[in-house]
Amino acid sequence: MLNKVLGHVLADAGIGSWRRVSSFSCERYASSSAATILKLYGRAPRYDAEKIKNAFRERKMFVLRRRLQIAVPLTMFIGRVVVDVQLGREKEKRIQRATEFMKLIASLGPAFIKAGQALSTRPDLLPQEYLTELEKLQDRLPPFPTELALKQVEEALETNIEKVFSHFDAEPVAAASIGQVYKATLITGEQVAVKVQRPRCQSIVALDLHILRELSGFLNKLLAVLKRDVDLKAVIDEFGRLIYEEMDYVAEALNADKFQELYGDMEGIKVPKVHWKYTRRKVLALEWVNGVRLDSAPARKPELVKTLLNCSLKQMLGNGFFHADPHGGNLLATDDEKLCYLDFGMMSHVAPNQRYGIILAVVHLVNRDWEAMVNLYVRLGFIPLGTDTGVIVKALEDGLPDVLDSTVADFNFTSVIRELGSIIYTHPIQLPKYYTAILRCMAVLEGVALRVAPQVKIVNEAYPFIAATMLSEDSVELQDALMLLLFKDGHIRKNRLLNLLMSAASYREYDMSRFLNSFVHYLLESEDDRLRENLAEDMATELDEIGYDMAKYATSTLARSSFVSPLLREAFSVVPEPVVTERLRVFRYLIESFGQSDDFRVEKIMPLLQR
């Protein structure tokens, strides 16, 4: 990060682009770079609970006033819930209490709004009814005066507004809990979006975090009455780190640059350019992009939704660096019909082994293999070792009837997340931050898709990518999991293999030969001779049945051909109409799909078949 920021600083000074200078040794610029960066950007805000505590130590009355504003309504609310539990009416009153909780959070200010949005992705902490209500929280506050925004910009850039901008709108185009955005024109003529942080935002957030931390012990005791064993202090600290990162606009600019580098060249994707010369810790200048919200009526085009899903899959399951808040307000349909991402404050990262776990979880969901899914959660550390997993498997089987009865095309991800949330809340399952971020992202994407193009099903669109990754990824971990998925008791699970192959075949970048290579390698390396014998027997049986269906179809077609003499046609009159069986349909689909694959060549798989 230091190299990259230094690169922008030097580039602004006329010493070339950061891509060139970032490869230079940091030591060469060690003395001057730190001073330059600190002068231009100031110190990055970092959450430190002890420093915050010391900062408010001498302001006891100020802290007490705010503490009462927070503690009284929160304690009264939790008290009502405790009474509900004692009277045996908690479930009956849960929806009402969830609505009250959402309104309470919304009334307590920006830190609580952000906290509420973060809690909406934590089914291990709150019941599903609360999560549903918290999803309704809008990150909007009345705008602060433009005079204060202009003053903030001048202080950050250390110059007069007129020397930087030829025009600066009088009113913001958007106002949120941390900052607001203006449309402006640089003196060079370029239009920019200028994001300005709210005055005293960091100190307001710090105070609320400090008070919540002080209240955490008392609130934990109240939650214990509800039989919820939650380390509130750890939850508050985790949220503190997240919101402090979001208040750092230099970090957001770096996120935007990285996003551009990874996804800016994708077909149909637009990422606004960062104007580093006018970006500081509390001021961010991005290229202005003309367009309308993706979920607004003029922009409702299925093609853009498919572009969104394709790019999102590349982010989450490809590179692992993804936009964690892709709601309609952060997505523009541009005038030239591209999809433009906005707001790079909430980004997340998934490591390769974590991505494989997500891929397997989706495959287990589609296959309705709840036992395998629970075992996966144990391996990933979501469920403690020694837990009675049979109870959780039974809960999944009983709690997801809609999923069990639906096809991949009708798979509703949001309903699955909600059902899973209820199960997670009542069982010892702890989801890590990256996993909840993925779940939230998928739910938000499905919500956008339903509003813009209801005919586009998120899992139906995503599964070919997931299947292709599962079948062609070189990871030993994923390949071992794939073979466990495909084989049981020495026999191949034909339906699962066909489901994966047919889904992967519709993904244009899929290369079947890579899967065949892994598949044959697994068979040859396996010490289980029975596995090879069973597969050979199963393949022979399947080929015999395909041959029989083809012969039957050919005979029926020939009997009705104009080339057959009337005498033979009469003799063939007892032959039934030609029927394309399900087996033939699948066989033909696979052959046609693989033939259309960009990298598929028959000569590539012949050596594998010979082995």
N, C-alpha and C positions, 0 to 999 in steps of 0.2 A: 504494500500500500504506500509506504514512504517513497519508493522509487517512482510510482505512478504519479502521486501528487507532485513530487519534485519535478517530474517530467513536464507536467502541465505548467508549473511555475517557470521553468526554464524556457518552455515553448513560448509562453507569453512574453518572455524577455527576449525572444528572437533567436533562441538556440536550438531550434528544430523541434520535431514532434516528440511526444513522450514515448512513443514506441521505439524511437532510436535511443533517446537518452536513458530510458529505463533500463537498458542493458548495460549501462556504464556502472562502474563500481560505486556503491553508496559511500565508501570510505573517502573517495575522491572529493565528495561534496559534503562530507559529514559536518564540518564546522559551519559552513555557510548555509546548507540546506535547512537545518533545524531552525536557524534564525529566520530564514526567508519564509519557511512554511508557517512558523508561529506568527510572524508579522502579518502575513496575508490571511491566514485562516484561523489563527488563534488555537488554543488547545481544544482537542475533541472532548465533548461532554462524555464523561464516563460515570456510570452509576457506582457509588460507593456509600453504602449505608452508614458507616461510621463517620465519614466526613460530613454527610448530611446531618447526622445527629449532633455533631459538634457545632455545625453552623447555626442550628436553631436552639442551642443550649441556653443562650442568653436572652432569647425572645419568648419567654414562658407564657406571657399573657396573649401574645399574638398566636402562639401555637394552641393555647387552651381554647380560644374562640373558635378556631377552625376544627379543633378536636370535638367540641360539642356539636358543631354543625354536622359532623360525620357520625360520631358515636351514637347520638341520641336516636336518629331515625334508623340506623343499622341495628341497634340493640332492640328497639321496639319491633322491628320487622322480624328478627330472629326469635324474639319472644313470642310473637304470634304463631310462628311455625312450631315452636316447642309446645305451645298450648294445643295446637292442632294434633300433634303427635300424641300427647297425653290423653286427648279426648277421642283418639282413634279415627280422626277425620282428615289426616294429612293428605292422603291420596285424593279424597273428595275435594279438598280446598286447593290442591296443587296448582291448577291452572290460574286460579284467582291470585294466589300468592306469587306466582311467576310474573304475572302482569304488574303487580305492585312492586316487585323487585326491579323489573326493567325500568319503571318510571322513577323509582328511587335512584338507581344508578345514573339515569339521564340527568337528574336534577343536581348531582353533586359535582359536576364540572368535567373538564377535558380528561384528566387522569382516570376518572371513573368510567367515562365513556369508552376510552381505550381499553381499560381493564375489562369492562363488560363484553366488548367485542372479542377479547382474548378468551374470556371464560366461555363464550358461546361455542368454542371448539374443544371443551374439556368435559366429555361425558363421564370421565372418571371422578369429577368433582361435583357435578350437578345433575339432577334428573333431566330427562329429555324435555319436559314441559318448560323448564327454565331456559334451556339452550335455545328452544324455538323462539321464546320471547326475546332473548338477548340478541338473536340474529336480526331483530327489527331495529336495533339501536342505530340511529343515523349519526354519522360523524360530521354533524353540522352544528355550528354555533353562529349567533349573530356576528357580522363582521365588525372588526375594530376599525376606528377612523383611519381614513387614507392618509391623513397628516402624520399619524404615528408610523404608518407603514413607510412613507417616504423618508421620515427621519431615521428609521431603522436601516433603510437601504443606504442612505448617505453615510451613516456611521460605519456601516460594514465596509463600504467601498472607499471611504475616506475622501469623498469628493461630492460636489454638488450634483443633483439630479440632472440639471441641464447639460452637464458635461458628458453624460453617459447616454441619456435618452432624449430623443427629439419629441417623443410623445409617451405619456404614461396615463392610462385610463383613470378616471376619477373614482370608479367603483370596481371592486373585485369581481371576477367572473365566478369565483367559488370561495367559500369560507368554511374551514373545518376546525377541529379542536386544537390543532397545533399551529396552523398557519393559514394564510389565504393567498390566492393567486390573482395576479393582474396581467392584463395584456398591455404590452409596451412595445415601442419601436426604438431600436438603438440609433445612435447618431450615424451609424454606417448604413442605415436603412433596413436592417434585418428586424423582423418581428419576433418578439420573444415572449415567453410566459415567465413571469417573475413571481417566485414563491417567497413570501415574507413570513417569518415566524412571529407569532403573537408576542407582544411585549411581556416580559417576566414569565414566559411560559415555563422555562426550566425551573425557576424558583417555586412556582405554583405546584408543578408536578412533584418536585422534591419534597415540599411540605406535606402533600397528601400521602406520598409513599412513607414518609417518616411517621406520620400519625397512624397509618394502617399497620405499620410494623409494631408500633407501641401497643396497638389494640389487639394484635394477633393472638397473644396468649389468652386474653379474655374471650375472644371470639372462638378460639379452639375449644375452650371448655363448653361453650354453648353448643358448638357443633357436635361435641361428644355426646350430648343428650340425644342428638339425632342419629347417633351411631355412625358418625362420619369421622374417620381417623385421617385428618388432613393436616399437613405441615404448612400452615398458612404463611409463615415467615418465609419459607423456601419459595412458595408460589409468588409472594409479593416481590422477592428479590429477582426471580426469573423475569417477571413482568417489568421490573425496574430497568433491567438491562436492555430489554426490548424497546421500551419507550425512549430511553436515552439514545439508543442507536437511531431511532426514528427522528429525534430532534437534531441530529447532526446532518445538515444538508450537504456537507462535503462527502460524507459517506454515501448519501443518496445519489450524488453526482457520479461517484465511482461505480455504484450499482448500475446506473444508467449506461455508463461507458461499457461495463462488462456485458450487460444485456445486449447492447448494440454489437459488440464484438462476437458474441455467441450466436445471436439470432437475427441480427439486422439484415443479413443477406438472404434470409429465407423468403421464398416467393410469397408475396402478398403481405409482408410484415414491414411496418415502419416504426422506427425508434427515434424520438427527438434527440437532436444533438445538444450536448452540454456546452454552454458558453462559459468556459472556465475563468475567463478574465473578469466576469461579473458574478462569480459564485463564491460564497463564503459560508461559514458555519450556520448563519441564520438567514441567508439569502441565496436562492438558487435560480439561475437563469437557464432556461431551456428553449430550444427552437419552438416557435409557435407553429402548430399544425392545424390547418383548417379541416373541419369535419363536424360530425354530430355523434352523440352517444350511440354506441352500438345497439343498445336496447330501446332507442327511440324509433318511432314509426318509419321515418324515411330510410333508416339504415337496416331494416330487418331483411337481411339476405342470407339464405342458407350457406352460400359460398364462404362468407366471412366467418360464420360459426364453425365451419369445417376447418378453415385456416386457424382459428383460435384453438380448436381442440388439437390440431396437428402440432402447433407450436407449443402448446401446454405439455403435450406428451414428450416432446423433445426436451423441454425444460426439466420436467420431473423425473422422467425415466431414461433420458439420454444423457445430458450433461450434468443434471443434478442441481443446477442453479436456477431457481424458479421464482416467478412473481407470485407472492403469497396472498395477494388481494385483488384478483382480476374481476371485480364487480363492474357493472355497466358504466359507472362514472369514471372508471380508469381505463376504459376501452373506447376508442374513437373509430368510426367508419370515416375514412378520409375522403376528400373530394375526388381523389383518383382511385377510389374503391380499394384501398388497402386497410389493414387493421393496424391501428396505432396504439401502443401501450403507453400509459401515463402513470405517474406516481411510483417511484422506485424506493420508497421508504421501507416497505414491508417485503423483504426478500428472504428466501430461505434456501438452505443447501442440504442435499441428501447424498450421503456417501454411497459408493457402488454397492456394498453389501446390504445397505438399507434399501436401495432401489430394487434389488433382487427380491427382498422380502415383500415389498409392495406388489411386485409383479406376481409372485406366488400367491399372495392373498387374494388378488383379483381372480386368478385362475381357479383357486379353490372355491371362491364365491360362485363363479359361473358354473363350476362342476358340482355345486352343492355338497362339497366334501368338507363337512364341518369338523370332523375329527382331525383331518389333515390341517385345517386352518388353526384349530386350537393348539395342535402340536407345534405349528410354525410360531405361534405367539409365545409358546414356552421357550423355544429355541432363541427367539429374539429378545427374551427377557421381559416380555409384557406381562406374563403370568409367572408367579413364583414357583420354583421347583417344589414338588410335594403337594401341590394343589390338586384337589379332586377334579380333574378335567372332564370327567364324565358328566358332571352336573352342568358345566358350561356348554358341552356339546349338545346336551338335551335342551338347554335354554335356547341355543341357536336354532335347533330343529323346530322347536315350538314357536319361536319368536319371529321367524322369517317365512311365513307361509306364502306371502306374495312372491318372494324371490324363488321359492321352490316351484311355484306354478308358472313362472314366466320364462320366456326364451331370452337369449342374449339380446335380441333386438328390442324387447320390451323391458329390459332390466332397468329399474328405476334406482339410481344410485342414492338419491336423497332419502328415499324411504328406507333403504338398507342402512344408511348411516344412523337414521333416527332409531331404528330397531336395535342396531348394535349399541347405540348410546344407552338405551334402557338396560340392556344386558350388562354392559360395562359398569354402569352405576351400581348394580346390585351384586356384582361378582368381583373377586380380587384381580382386576385387570388394570394396569397402569400404562397409559400410552405416552411415549416420549413426544417431545415438542415437534420433531420433524414429521411424525406420523399424523398428529392432529392437524398440522399445517397442510399436509397432503389431503386429508379428508375434507378439511374446510375448502380448500382450493377446488376439489372435485365437485363438492356440493354447490359452490358458487358458480362454477362453469356450467353445471347442469341447469341451474336457475336461469342463467343468461340464455342458454340454448333454448329452454322452454319458452321464454318470452320472445326471442327473436325468430326462431325456426323450430316450432314444436315437433316437426317431423324428423328432426335430427336427434337421434338417441345417442347419448354420450358414450355408453359402454359399447354399443354397436359400432360406433366410429373408432373407439379406442382399442377394442379387442384385437383387430388385425395387427396393430403395432405391438401390443403386448405378446400376442402369439408368435410373431416374427422374432421378437427379442428373445423370447423363451427358447425358440427352436434354433436360433443361430448364434446366440451369445457364447463367447469362448470361456466364460467363467466356469471353473470347475464346480463351484458351489451351485450355480444355477443348473449346470448339466446334470449333476448328481440328483438335484431335486426333480428335474425333468424326468429322469429315468424312474424315480420313485413314483412319480405321477402317472407314468405310462404303463408300468408293469406291476402286476399283483399275482402272487402265488405262481410265478414262473410263466405267466401268460400276459400278452400285451392287451391293454384295454383299448380295443379297437375304436370305440366311439370317442374316447378322449383324444386319441391320435388324429382321427379324422376331423374332429372339431377344431383342433389346433392347426392342422394342415390347411383346411379349407379357409379358416380365418386368416392365417398368415399369407396364403396365396393371393389374397386381395390387397395385400400391402405391396406397393410397387417396388420398394427397395429390398424385398426379401429374396434371399438366395437359397433355394432348397438344398443345393449341394453341400452347404455348410452343415445343415442339420443331418444330412445323410452321412457325412463324414464322422460327426460325433456319434451318431446312432450305431454305425458299423463298428467304430472303435470301441464303444461300450460293449457291444456283443462279443467282439473278439477278445477283449481284455477280461471279460467276466469269467470267473472260475466255475460258474454254474453251467455245466453242459446241458442241463435240462432246459435252460432258458433258450439256447439256440435251437434245440430239438423242437421245443414247443412252437417257437416262432416259425421254423421251417414248415411244421405241420399246419399251423394256422394260415400261413401264406399260401400253401398248396391248396388248402380247402377254399380259401377266398378266391384264388385264381380259377379254380374249378367252377365255382359258382358264377363268377363273372363270365367265364367262357360259356357256360350253359345258358346264361341270360342272353349273351350276344348271339349264340347260335339260334336260340328261340326267336329272338327279334329278327334276325336275318331271314329265317325260314318264313315267318309271318309276312315280312315285307316282300320277299320274293314271290310268295303265293298270290300277291295282289299286283304284281308287276305286269305291265303291258307286253313284256317280252315272253311271258309264259303262254303257251298255247291254250285255247279254250278247253281242250280235253283235260290238261293238267290242272287248269284253274278250277275246274269242277271237282277234280280229285282232292285239291287243296282246300275246298270250301269248308271242311271241318276244322281247319287250322284257325285258331283264335286271332283276333286283331293284334297287331304288333304293339307291345307295351314297353315303355322305357321304365324299367324297375328303379327303385331307389338306389340299388347297388350300381346300376349303369349310370344313373344321373350323377352320383357322387364321383364315380370313376372318370366320366367325361369332364366334369367340372375341374377336377384336379389336373388332368392332362392339359386342358385348355389354359388354366390359370398359370401353371408352371411354364407352359410354352410362351406365355406373354411376359414372364418375369424378365427384368432387364439383364440379370446375370446368369440366367438359367441356360445351360447348354447340355445336351445329352452326353457329349463326350466327357463332360466333367464328372458325371456320375458313373460312367461305365467302369472305371477302375475300382470304384467302391463296390459295385455289384459283383465284380469278379472276385474281390476279396471274400 
